[in-house]
Each structure stands twice: as C-alpha cells, then as structure tokens.
C-alpha cells in the first residue's frame, strides 16, 4: 500500500501524529546506538509522489514495519504537516518511523527515522517526447537516522536480576554480535541512501562510504 497524503490536498494546514515504538533518549549510548545518519538535499524538477512510492516500497521489501503498528503494517507516517502560501507553493514536514526485527530476535531491533522537509513545492508541466506531463518543482531535504536498539522489549530492564547482569553479558558475550548487527544496519541504511540518490540522479561517492559534498548530501558512517 502506498502512503496516502490525499487528505491534505484541500487543507492549508494538517497535522497527523501517532505514537508507537520510539527511541529511549535516556538509553542513548547504552541501549540505543546511532549507527548511521545521512541527509540528502535536492532542488530540481522531480516527481515527488514517485519518490514517496520508491522509499515506501524499499522499506516494505527490506522487511520494515510501521513503528506504531503490528509486523507487516506499512503505514510509516507519524506526522504530516502542510502549509500552502498565497502563491500555491507547498511546505511539508513529514515523519516516517519504521522498525525491523532482524531474524525475529527478541533483543535487537533496527529503528529508522526518516524526516522529509519539502520547500516551495509547486506543480509544473514539462515536455517529454512531444507530450506534456505534470510534475513537481521545489526543494526536498531528507534526513535519515538508523538506530540499533538493544532490549527493545525492556525485558532485561524489567527483571531485577537480568538488569544487573546485562552489561556484564553484553561486554563478555554479546560484543561481537552487537558489532555484527551494527554493520548490517549500516549497510541497510546505505542501501536506502543509494536508492534515494539514484532516483535523484545525484553522483554516488567513490570509494564506498566516504562523506558526500555538503551541497549534495552527507553520510555519517557507523562506529
């Protein structure tokens, strides 16, 4: 199912907020690890709806579900804000939150934050092979963060004995496994980054993993 933004077409301002699985700020660096972070900034003629569909399909194909839904739920949107100025140009802020449990693990979970910012977007007509087509022109900024969550069900935290032993187990027995999951999530985030950049016809970095030029987008590798 593709994302549905039709409700906003006739509204100058619309906000939808839903809350579900989320990051635990107090656990950053303990049970919440930012593995990758990137930003893509593109100002050009482009078909915005096709980009929505592309990213949405990518998430589904990779096995991600909506953070506030059940496994298989593809309604990733948790916030939608739209403003339309007197010239008819749109400004949007859209949040998608997605989670994936690798191999059905009860301890590890991947969490993606995808924030869309759309500025001065308007509908324009272009000529292609002698035919007119409607598309969009404006600036789109996509900010993505990939997080590895440990004990995402808080089962160890809720158990008095396990909560005291968790750090010991993690450092003695799980350290190699945690590094493996971090690496896998980093590669997953990079695939999304590559997919978006290819859609926008932006030059990919060489060699793999280097930071992008600031004007084209930035990528932070995992540690």
Secondary structure as UniProt FT lines:
FT   HELIX           6..8
FT   TURN            9..10
FT   STRAND          16..17
FT   HELIX           25..27
FT   TURN            29..31
FT   STRAND          32..46
FT   HELIX           48..61
FT   TURN            62..63
FT   STRAND          65..66
FT   TURN            67..68
FT   TURN            71..72
FT   STRAND          77..84
FT   TURN            86..87
FT   STRAND          90..100
FT   HELIX           102..104
FT   STRAND          108..128
FT   TURN            129..130
FT   STRAND          131..150
FT   TURN            152..153
FT   HELIX           155..158
FT   HELIX           160..169
FT   HELIX           170..174
FT   HELIX           175..199
FT   TURN            200..201
FT   TURN            208..209
FT   TURN            214..216
FT   STRAND          217..220
//
